[in-house]
Amino acid sequence: MNKNVEEIKDAVLKAAVEGKLSCTNARRLAEELGVPTSEIGRVADELKIKLFGCELGCF
């Protein structure tokens, strides 16, 4: 299920805690939203949300 950018931004903001989002949660979010991990990374960058605990160099 593909989402528009505003829906992705909203989901990333809700998933982030204190401006941070774990890699595991970012990958899970991408799967749930049906978008590439790179899109979650792009949106997180745009929203100034830091990704941490990165795995496999996805972000």
PDB file of N, CA, C, O and CB in Angstrom:
ATOM      1  N   MET A   1       0.838  -1.166   0.000  1.00  0.00           N
ATOM      2  CA  MET A   1       0.000   0.000   0.000  1.00  0.00           C
ATOM      3  C   MET A   1       0.886   1.232   0.000  1.00  0.00           C
ATOM      4  O   MET A   1       1.562   1.518   0.988  1.00  0.00           O
ATOM      5  CB  MET A   1      -0.955  -0.004   1.204  1.00  0.00           C
ATOM      6  N   ASN A   2       0.883   1.945  -1.081  1.00  0.00           N
ATOM      7  CA  ASN A   2       1.726   3.124  -1.231  1.00  0.00           C
ATOM      8  C   ASN A   2       1.077   4.329  -0.559  1.00  0.00           C
ATOM      9  O   ASN A   2      -0.144   4.492  -0.569  1.00  0.00           O
ATOM     10  CB  ASN A   2       1.989   3.416  -2.718  1.00  0.00           C
ATOM     11  N   LYS A   3       1.899   5.134   0.001  1.00  0.00           N
ATOM     12  CA  LYS A   3       1.436   6.311   0.737  1.00  0.00           C
ATOM     13  C   LYS A   3       1.971   7.573   0.081  1.00  0.00           C
ATOM     14  O   LYS A   3       3.008   7.554  -0.581  1.00  0.00           O
ATOM     15  CB  LYS A   3       1.875   6.245   2.216  1.00  0.00           C
ATOM     16  N   ASN A   4       1.241   8.679   0.276  1.00  0.00           N
ATOM     17  CA  ASN A   4       1.763   9.944  -0.224  1.00  0.00           C
ATOM     18  C   ASN A   4       2.752  10.516   0.787  1.00  0.00           C
ATOM     19  O   ASN A   4       2.851  10.029   1.913  1.00  0.00           O
ATOM     20  CB  ASN A   4       0.612  10.950  -0.500  1.00  0.00           C
ATOM     21  N   VAL A   5       3.461  11.524   0.389  1.00  0.00           N
ATOM     22  CA  VAL A   5       4.547  12.081   1.197  1.00  0.00           C
ATOM     23  C   VAL A   5       4.043  12.584   2.549  1.00  0.00           C
ATOM     24  O   VAL A   5       4.713  12.381   3.562  1.00  0.00           O
ATOM     25  CB  VAL A   5       5.235  13.219   0.443  1.00  0.00           C
ATOM     26  N   GLU A   6       2.900  13.222   2.588  1.00  0.00           N
ATOM     27  CA  GLU A   6       2.380  13.739   3.858  1.00  0.00           C
ATOM     28  C   GLU A   6       2.070  12.608   4.825  1.00  0.00           C
ATOM     29  O   GLU A   6       2.315  12.737   6.025  1.00  0.00           O
ATOM     30  CB  GLU A   6       1.123  14.580   3.619  1.00  0.00           C
ATOM     31  N   GLU A   7       1.540  11.512   4.327  1.00  0.00           N
ATOM     32  CA  GLU A   7       1.262  10.357   5.184  1.00  0.00           C
ATOM     33  C   GLU A   7       2.563   9.759   5.721  1.00  0.00           C
ATOM     34  O   GLU A   7       2.632   9.337   6.875  1.00  0.00           O
ATOM     35  CB  GLU A   7       0.464   9.287   4.408  1.00  0.00           C
ATOM     36  N   ILE A   8       3.586   9.728   4.876  1.00  0.00           N
ATOM     37  CA  ILE A   8       4.890   9.206   5.300  1.00  0.00           C
ATOM     38  C   ILE A   8       5.484  10.118   6.372  1.00  0.00           C
ATOM     39  O   ILE A   8       5.984   9.639   7.390  1.00  0.00           O
ATOM     40  CB  ILE A   8       5.860   9.085   4.087  1.00  0.00           C
ATOM     41  N   LYS A   9       5.429  11.431   6.147  1.00  0.00           N
ATOM     42  CA  LYS A   9       5.944  12.379   7.136  1.00  0.00           C
ATOM     43  C   LYS A   9       5.239  12.204   8.475  1.00  0.00           C
ATOM     44  O   LYS A   9       5.883  12.181   9.524  1.00  0.00           O
ATOM     45  CB  LYS A   9       5.777  13.821   6.637  1.00  0.00           C
ATOM     46  N   ASP A  10       3.924  12.081   8.437  1.00  0.00           N
ATOM     47  CA  ASP A  10       3.146  11.912   9.657  1.00  0.00           C
ATOM     48  C   ASP A  10       3.561  10.640  10.393  1.00  0.00           C
ATOM     49  O   ASP A  10       3.728  10.651  11.612  1.00  0.00           O
ATOM     50  CB  ASP A  10       1.647  11.874   9.335  1.00  0.00           C
ATOM     51  N   ALA A  11       3.727   9.551   9.655  1.00  0.00           N
ATOM     52  CA  ALA A  11       4.115   8.275  10.259  1.00  0.00           C
ATOM     53  C   ALA A  11       5.514   8.351  10.867  1.00  0.00           C
ATOM     54  O   ALA A  11       5.749   7.822  11.953  1.00  0.00           O
ATOM     55  CB  ALA A  11       4.058   7.153   9.215  1.00  0.00           C
ATOM     56  N   VAL A  12       6.440   9.006  10.172  1.00  0.00           N
ATOM     57  CA  VAL A  12       7.807   9.141  10.682  1.00  0.00           C
ATOM     58  C   VAL A  12       7.808   9.994  11.952  1.00  0.00           C
ATOM     59  O   VAL A  12       8.473   9.649  12.929  1.00  0.00           O
ATOM     60  CB  VAL A  12       8.736   9.769   9.606  1.00  0.00           C
ATOM     61  N   LEU A  13       7.077  11.088  11.943  1.00  0.00           N
ATOM     62  CA  LEU A  13       7.002  11.943  13.132  1.00  0.00           C
ATOM     63  C   LEU A  13       6.416  11.192  14.322  1.00  0.00           C
ATOM     64  O   LEU A  13       6.897  11.335  15.446  1.00  0.00           O
ATOM     65  CB  LEU A  13       6.162  13.188  12.839  1.00  0.00           C
ATOM     66  N   LYS A  14       5.392  10.402  14.081  1.00  0.00           N
ATOM     67  CA  LYS A  14       4.769   9.634  15.164  1.00  0.00           C
ATOM     68  C   LYS A  14       5.702   8.550  15.694  1.00  0.00           C
ATOM     69  O   LYS A  14       5.678   8.241  16.885  1.00  0.00           O
ATOM     70  CB  LYS A  14       3.465   9.003  14.681  1.00  0.00           C
ATOM     71  N   ALA A  15       6.519   7.973  14.824  1.00  0.00           N
ATOM     72  CA  ALA A  15       7.416   6.883  15.225  1.00  0.00           C
ATOM     73  C   ALA A  15       8.671   7.396  15.923  1.00  0.00           C
ATOM     74  O   ALA A  15       9.285   6.674  16.709  1.00  0.00           O
ATOM     75  CB  ALA A  15       7.811   6.058  14.011  1.00  0.00           C
ATOM     76  N   ALA A  16       9.050   8.629  15.642  1.00  0.00           N
ATOM     77  CA  ALA A  16      10.278   9.187  16.223  1.00  0.00           C
ATOM     78  C   ALA A  16      10.065   9.538  17.693  1.00  0.00           C
ATOM     79  O   ALA A  16       8.998  10.006  18.090  1.00  0.00           O
ATOM     80  CB  ALA A  16      10.730  10.437  15.438  1.00  0.00           C
ATOM     81  N   VAL A  17      11.096   9.303  18.480  1.00  0.00           N
ATOM     82  CA  VAL A  17      11.080   9.650  19.901  1.00  0.00           C
ATOM     83  C   VAL A  17      12.204  10.651  20.138  1.00  0.00           C
ATOM     84  O   VAL A  17      13.376  10.359  19.904  1.00  0.00           O
ATOM     85  CB  VAL A  17      11.245   8.374  20.815  1.00  0.00           C
ATOM     86  N   GLU A  18      11.828  11.824  20.601  1.00  0.00           N
ATOM     87  CA  GLU A  18      12.800  12.893  20.871  1.00  0.00           C
ATOM     88  C   GLU A  18      13.684  13.174  19.663  1.00  0.00           C
ATOM     89  O   GLU A  18      14.891  13.374  19.803  1.00  0.00           O
ATOM     90  CB  GLU A  18      13.671  12.525  22.070  1.00  0.00           C
ATOM     91  N   GLY A  19      13.080  13.189  18.473  1.00  0.00           N
ATOM     92  CA  GLY A  19      13.811  13.516  17.254  1.00  0.00           C
ATOM     93  C   GLY A  19      14.711  12.419  16.737  1.00  0.00           C
ATOM     94  O   GLY A  19      15.593  12.672  15.916  1.00  0.00           O
ATOM     95  N   LYS A  20      14.497  11.189  17.215  1.00  0.00           N
ATOM     96  CA  LYS A  20      15.330  10.061  16.786  1.00  0.00           C
ATOM     97  C   LYS A  20      14.447   8.888  16.387  1.00  0.00           C
ATOM     98  O   LYS A  20      13.351   8.697  16.914  1.00  0.00           O
ATOM     99  CB  LYS A  20      16.310   9.641  17.908  1.00  0.00           C
ATOM    100  N   LEU A  21      14.960   8.104  15.435  1.00  0.00           N
ATOM    101  CA  LEU A  21      14.256   6.924  14.944  1.00  0.00           C
ATOM    102  C   LEU A  21      15.284   5.822  14.730  1.00  0.00           C
ATOM    103  O   LEU A  21      16.282   6.023  14.039  1.00  0.00           O
ATOM    104  CB  LEU A  21      13.468   7.230  13.621  1.00  0.00           C
ATOM    105  N   SER A  22      15.040   4.663  15.322  1.00  0.00           N
ATOM    106  CA  SER A  22      15.997   3.561  15.151  1.00  0.00           C
ATOM    107  C   SER A  22      15.896   3.001  13.741  1.00  0.00           C
ATOM    108  O   SER A  22      14.849   3.079  13.098  1.00  0.00           O
ATOM    109  CB  SER A  22      15.745   2.441  16.194  1.00  0.00           C
ATOM    110  N   CYS A  23      16.978   2.449  13.282  1.00  0.00           N
ATOM    111  CA  CYS A  23      17.011   1.832  11.958  1.00  0.00           C
ATOM    112  C   CYS A  23      15.968   0.722  11.870  1.00  0.00           C
ATOM    113  O   CYS A  23      15.264   0.602  10.867  1.00  0.00           O
ATOM    114  CB  CYS A  23      18.419   1.276  11.650  1.00  0.00           C
ATOM    115  N   THR A  24      15.872  -0.084  12.915  1.00  0.00           N
ATOM    116  CA  THR A  24      14.904  -1.180  12.930  1.00  0.00           C
ATOM    117  C   THR A  24      13.490  -0.652  12.747  1.00  0.00           C
ATOM    118  O   THR A  24      12.723  -1.196  11.952  1.00  0.00           O
ATOM    119  CB  THR A  24      15.006  -1.972  14.240  1.00  0.00           C
ATOM    120  N   ASN A  25      13.140   0.401  13.472  1.00  0.00           N
ATOM    121  CA  ASN A  25      11.805   0.974  13.342  1.00  0.00           C
ATOM    122  C   ASN A  25      11.604   1.639  11.989  1.00  0.00           C
ATOM    123  O   ASN A  25      10.503   1.600  11.440  1.00  0.00           O
ATOM    124  CB  ASN A  25      11.557   1.978  14.451  1.00  0.00           C
ATOM    125  N   ALA A  26      12.641   2.243  11.449  1.00  0.00           N
ATOM    126  CA  ALA A  26      12.541   2.869  10.130  1.00  0.00           C
ATOM    127  C   ALA A  26      12.286   1.813   9.052  1.00  0.00           C
ATOM    128  O   ALA A  26      11.460   2.016   8.163  1.00  0.00           O
ATOM    129  CB  ALA A  26      13.827   3.662   9.810  1.00  0.00           C
ATOM    130  N   ARG A  27      12.997   0.687   9.135  1.00  0.00           N
ATOM    131  CA  ARG A  27      12.779  -0.381   8.152  1.00  0.00           C
ATOM    132  C   ARG A  27      11.389  -0.985   8.310  1.00  0.00           C
ATOM    133  O   ARG A  27      10.734  -1.294   7.315  1.00  0.00           O
ATOM    134  CB  ARG A  27      13.850  -1.477   8.296  1.00  0.00           C
ATOM    135  N   ARG A  28      10.938  -1.153   9.532  1.00  0.00           N
ATOM    136  CA  ARG A  28       9.594  -1.675   9.787  1.00  0.00           C
ATOM    137  C   ARG A  28       8.541  -0.713   9.230  1.00  0.00           C
ATOM    138  O   ARG A  28       7.561  -1.137   8.618  1.00  0.00           O
ATOM    139  CB  ARG A  28       9.373  -1.899  11.308  1.00  0.00           C
ATOM    140  N   LEU A  29       8.753   0.562   9.445  1.00  0.00           N
ATOM    141  CA  LEU A  29       7.832   1.580   8.954  1.00  0.00           C
ATOM    142  C   LEU A  29       7.758   1.552   7.428  1.00  0.00           C
ATOM    143  O   LEU A  29       6.674   1.646   6.854  1.00  0.00           O
ATOM    144  CB  LEU A  29       8.262   2.971   9.441  1.00  0.00           C
ATOM    145  N   ALA A  30       8.907   1.424   6.779  1.00  0.00           N
ATOM    146  CA  ALA A  30       8.935   1.347   5.315  1.00  0.00           C
ATOM    147  C   ALA A  30       8.122   0.151   4.828  1.00  0.00           C
ATOM    148  O   ALA A  30       7.365   0.258   3.863  1.00  0.00           O
ATOM    149  CB  ALA A  30      10.388   1.249   4.803  1.00  0.00           C
ATOM    150  N   GLU A  31       8.283  -0.976   5.492  1.00  0.00           N
ATOM    151  CA  GLU A  31       7.539  -2.174   5.104  1.00  0.00           C
ATOM    152  C   GLU A  31       6.036  -1.972   5.309  1.00  0.00           C
ATOM    153  O   GLU A  31       5.238  -2.320   4.438  1.00  0.00           O
ATOM    154  CB  GLU A  31       8.028  -3.393   5.909  1.00  0.00           C
ATOM    155  N   GLU A  32       5.653  -1.418   6.446  1.00  0.00           N
ATOM    156  CA  GLU A  32       4.238  -1.184   6.746  1.00  0.00           C
ATOM    157  C   GLU A  32       3.597  -0.222   5.755  1.00  0.00           C
ATOM    158  O   GLU A  32       2.440  -0.394   5.371  1.00  0.00           O
ATOM    159  CB  GLU A  32       4.084  -0.642   8.158  1.00  0.00           C
ATOM    160  N   LEU A  33       4.357   0.797   5.341  1.00  0.00           N
ATOM    161  CA  LEU A  33       3.827   1.812   4.431  1.00  0.00           C
ATOM    162  C   LEU A  33       3.955   1.418   2.963  1.00  0.00           C
ATOM    163  O   LEU A  33       3.353   2.043   2.090  1.00  0.00           O
ATOM    164  CB  LEU A  33       4.535   3.124   4.661  1.00  0.00           C
ATOM    165  N   GLY A  34       4.740   0.381   2.698  1.00  0.00           N
ATOM    166  CA  GLY A  34       4.926  -0.054   1.316  1.00  0.00           C
ATOM    167  C   GLY A  34       5.787   0.893   0.504  1.00  0.00           C
ATOM    168  O   GLY A  34       5.556   1.098  -0.688  1.00  0.00           O
ATOM    169  N   VAL A  35       6.794   1.474   1.170  1.00  0.00           N
ATOM    170  CA  VAL A  35       7.702   2.401   0.489  1.00  0.00           C
ATOM    171  C   VAL A  35       9.138   1.920   0.686  1.00  0.00           C
ATOM    172  O   VAL A  35       9.412   1.169   1.623  1.00  0.00           O
ATOM    173  CB  VAL A  35       7.525   3.863   1.025  1.00  0.00           C
ATOM    174  N   PRO A  36      10.055   2.342  -0.184  1.00  0.00           N
ATOM    175  CA  PRO A  36      11.462   1.960  -0.012  1.00  0.00           C
ATOM    176  C   PRO A  36      12.053   2.577   1.256  1.00  0.00           C
ATOM    177  O   PRO A  36      11.625   3.645   1.695  1.00  0.00           O
ATOM    178  CB  PRO A  36      12.285   2.388  -1.237  1.00  0.00           C
ATOM    179  N   THR A  37      13.031   1.901   1.831  1.00  0.00           N
ATOM    180  CA  THR A  37      13.700   2.447   3.014  1.00  0.00           C
ATOM    181  C   THR A  37      14.325   3.805   2.709  1.00  0.00           C
ATOM    182  O   THR A  37      14.408   4.666   3.584  1.00  0.00           O
ATOM    183  CB  THR A  37      14.775   1.474   3.520  1.00  0.00           C
ATOM    184  N   SER A  38      14.758   3.992   1.479  1.00  0.00           N
ATOM    185  CA  SER A  38      15.365   5.274   1.101  1.00  0.00           C
ATOM    186  C   SER A  38      14.370   6.426   1.234  1.00  0.00           C
ATOM    187  O   SER A  38      14.766   7.553   1.531  1.00  0.00           O
ATOM    188  CB  SER A  38      15.895   5.207  -0.336  1.00  0.00           C
ATOM    189  N   GLU A  39      13.090   6.156   1.018  1.00  0.00           N
ATOM    190  CA  GLU A  39      12.066   7.197   1.162  1.00  0.00           C
ATOM    191  C   GLU A  39      11.902   7.579   2.635  1.00  0.00           C
ATOM    192  O   GLU A  39      11.742   8.756   2.958  1.00  0.00           O
ATOM    193  CB  GLU A  39      10.711   6.717   0.575  1.00  0.00           C
ATOM    194  N   ILE A  40      11.941   6.597   3.517  1.00  0.00           N
ATOM    195  CA  ILE A  40      11.875   6.887   4.951  1.00  0.00           C
ATOM    196  C   ILE A  40      13.097   7.714   5.349  1.00  0.00           C
ATOM    197  O   ILE A  40      12.971   8.681   6.100  1.00  0.00           O
ATOM    198  CB  ILE A  40      11.800   5.569   5.788  1.00  0.00           C
ATOM    199  N   GLY A  41      14.264   7.344   4.857  1.00  0.00           N
ATOM    200  CA  GLY A  41      15.483   8.094   5.144  1.00  0.00           C
ATOM    201  C   GLY A  41      15.418   9.517   4.634  1.00  0.00           C
ATOM    202  O   GLY A  41      15.832  10.446   5.328  1.00  0.00           O
ATOM    203  N   ARG A  42      14.902   9.701   3.425  1.00  0.00           N
ATOM    204  CA  ARG A  42      14.783  11.038   2.839  1.00  0.00           C
ATOM    205  C   ARG A  42      13.850  11.910   3.678  1.00  0.00           C
ATOM    206  O   ARG A  42      14.161  13.063   3.977  1.00  0.00           O
ATOM    207  CB  ARG A  42      14.268  10.951   1.387  1.00  0.00           C
ATOM    208  N   VAL A  43      12.707  11.342   4.053  1.00  0.00           N
ATOM    209  CA  VAL A  43      11.735  12.088   4.854  1.00  0.00           C
ATOM    210  C   VAL A  43      12.313  12.405   6.234  1.00  0.00           C
ATOM    211  O   VAL A  43      12.137  13.515   6.737  1.00  0.00           O
ATOM    212  CB  VAL A  43      10.419  11.289   4.993  1.00  0.00           C
ATOM    213  N   ALA A  44      12.992  11.453   6.841  1.00  0.00           N
ATOM    214  CA  ALA A  44      13.605  11.690   8.152  1.00  0.00           C
ATOM    215  C   ALA A  44      14.623  12.828   8.061  1.00  0.00           C
ATOM    216  O   ALA A  44      14.666  13.692   8.936  1.00  0.00           O
ATOM    217  CB  ALA A  44      14.284  10.400   8.681  1.00  0.00           C
ATOM    218  N   ASP A  45      15.435  12.832   7.014  1.00  0.00           N
ATOM    219  CA  ASP A  45      16.402  13.921   6.815  1.00  0.00           C
ATOM    220  C   ASP A  45      15.680  15.262   6.695  1.00  0.00           C
ATOM    221  O   ASP A  45      16.074  16.253   7.310  1.00  0.00           O
ATOM    222  CB  ASP A  45      17.264  13.664   5.554  1.00  0.00           C
ATOM    223  N   GLU A  46      14.628  15.273   5.902  1.00  0.00           N
ATOM    224  CA  GLU A  46      13.861  16.501   5.685  1.00  0.00           C
ATOM    225  C   GLU A  46      13.280  17.027   6.998  1.00  0.00           C
ATOM    226  O   GLU A  46      13.220  18.236   7.226  1.00  0.00           O
ATOM    227  CB  GLU A  46      12.734  16.254   4.671  1.00  0.00           C
ATOM    228  N   LEU A  47      12.854  16.101   7.853  1.00  0.00           N
ATOM    229  CA  LEU A  47      12.249  16.475   9.130  1.00  0.00           C
ATOM    230  C   LEU A  47      13.280  16.650  10.249  1.00  0.00           C
ATOM    231  O   LEU A  47      12.922  16.895  11.401  1.00  0.00           O
ATOM    232  CB  LEU A  47      11.233  15.431   9.537  1.00  0.00           C
ATOM    233  N   LYS A  48      14.567  16.520   9.898  1.00  0.00           N
ATOM    234  CA  LYS A  48      15.664  16.651  10.871  1.00  0.00           C
ATOM    235  C   LYS A  48      15.571  15.589  11.968  1.00  0.00           C
ATOM    236  O   LYS A  48      15.892  15.853  13.127  1.00  0.00           O
ATOM    237  CB  LYS A  48      15.653  18.054  11.503  1.00  0.00           C
ATOM    238  N   ILE A  49      15.130  14.389  11.594  1.00  0.00           N
ATOM    239  CA  ILE A  49      15.061  13.263  12.522  1.00  0.00           C
ATOM    240  C   ILE A  49      16.292  12.404  12.309  1.00  0.00           C
ATOM    241  O   ILE A  49      16.596  11.994  11.189  1.00  0.00           O
ATOM    242  CB  ILE A  49      13.751  12.430  12.321  1.00  0.00           C
ATOM    243  N   LYS A  50      16.994  12.139  13.398  1.00  0.00           N
ATOM    244  CA  LYS A  50      18.241  11.375  13.334  1.00  0.00           C
ATOM    245  C   LYS A  50      17.932   9.882  13.395  1.00  0.00           C
ATOM    246  O   LYS A  50      17.191   9.421  14.263  1.00  0.00           O
ATOM    247  CB  LYS A  50      19.200  11.781  14.488  1.00  0.00           C
ATOM    248  N   LEU A  51      18.515   9.136  12.456  1.00  0.00           N
ATOM    249  CA  LEU A  51      18.416   7.681  12.475  1.00  0.00           C
ATOM    250  C   LEU A  51      19.595   7.137  13.266  1.00  0.00           C
ATOM    251  O   LEU A  51      20.717   7.624  13.123  1.00  0.00           O
ATOM    252  CB  LEU A  51      18.387   7.091  11.028  1.00  0.00           C
ATOM    253  N   PHE A  52      19.350   6.125  14.104  1.00  0.00           N
ATOM    254  CA  PHE A  52      20.433   5.555  14.907  1.00  0.00           C
ATOM    255  C   PHE A  52      20.338   4.036  14.920  1.00  0.00           C
ATOM    256  O   PHE A  52      19.315   3.455  14.558  1.00  0.00           O
ATOM    257  CB  PHE A  52      20.394   6.106  16.347  1.00  0.00           C
ATOM    258  N   GLY A  53      21.420   3.416  15.343  1.00  0.00           N
ATOM    259  CA  GLY A  53      21.467   1.958  15.407  1.00  0.00           C
ATOM    260  C   GLY A  53      21.373   1.342  14.024  1.00  0.00           C
ATOM    261  O   GLY A  53      20.726   0.311  13.836  1.00  0.00           O
ATOM    262  N   CYS A  54      22.022   1.978  13.057  1.00  0.00           N
ATOM    263  CA  CYS A  54      21.874   1.567  11.662  1.00  0.00           C
ATOM    264  C   CYS A  54      22.412   0.165  11.406  1.00  0.00           C
ATOM    265  O   CYS A  54      23.437  -0.251  11.945  1.00  0.00           O
ATOM    266  CB  CYS A  54      22.578   2.550  10.758  1.00  0.00           C
ATOM    267  N   GLU A  55      21.672  -0.538  10.561  1.00  0.00           N
ATOM    268  CA  GLU A  55      21.997  -1.898  10.157  1.00  0.00           C
ATOM    269  C   GLU A  55      22.131  -1.936   8.639  1.00  0.00           C
ATOM    270  O   GLU A  55      21.346  -1.306   7.930  1.00  0.00           O
ATOM    271  CB  GLU A  55      20.917  -2.905  10.649  1.00  0.00           C
ATOM    272  N   LEU A  56      23.091  -2.650   8.152  1.00  0.00           N
ATOM    273  CA  LEU A  56      23.236  -2.923   6.724  1.00  0.00           C
ATOM    274  C   LEU A  56      23.443  -1.691   5.856  1.00  0.00           C
ATOM    275  O   LEU A  56      23.396  -1.807   4.631  1.00  0.00           O
ATOM    276  CB  LEU A  56      22.042  -3.644   6.245  1.00  0.00           C
ATOM    277  N   GLY A  57      23.668  -0.525   6.430  1.00  0.00           N
ATOM    278  CA  GLY A  57      23.881   0.676   5.638  1.00  0.00           C
ATOM    279  C   GLY A  57      22.670   1.106   4.829  1.00  0.00           C
ATOM    280  O   GLY A  57      22.822   1.726   3.777  1.00  0.00           O
ATOM    281  N   CYS A  58      21.472   0.788   5.298  1.00  0.00           N
ATOM    282  CA  CYS A  58      20.241   1.132   4.573  1.00  0.00           C
ATOM    283  C   CYS A  58      20.022   2.632   4.480  1.00  0.00           C
ATOM    284  O   CYS A  58      19.424   3.118   3.520  1.00  0.00           O
ATOM    285  CB  CYS A  58      19.046   0.490   5.243  1.00  0.00           C
ATOM    286  N   PHE A  59      20.508   3.370   5.482  1.00  0.00           N
ATOM    287  CA  PHE A  59      20.256   4.801   5.525  1.00  0.00           C
ATOM    288  C   PHE A  59      21.570   5.529   5.470  1.00  0.00           C
ATOM    289  O   PHE A  59      21.596   6.759   5.494  1.00  0.00           O
ATOM    290  CB  PHE A  59      19.467   5.196   6.783  1.00  0.00           C
TER     291      PHE A  59
END
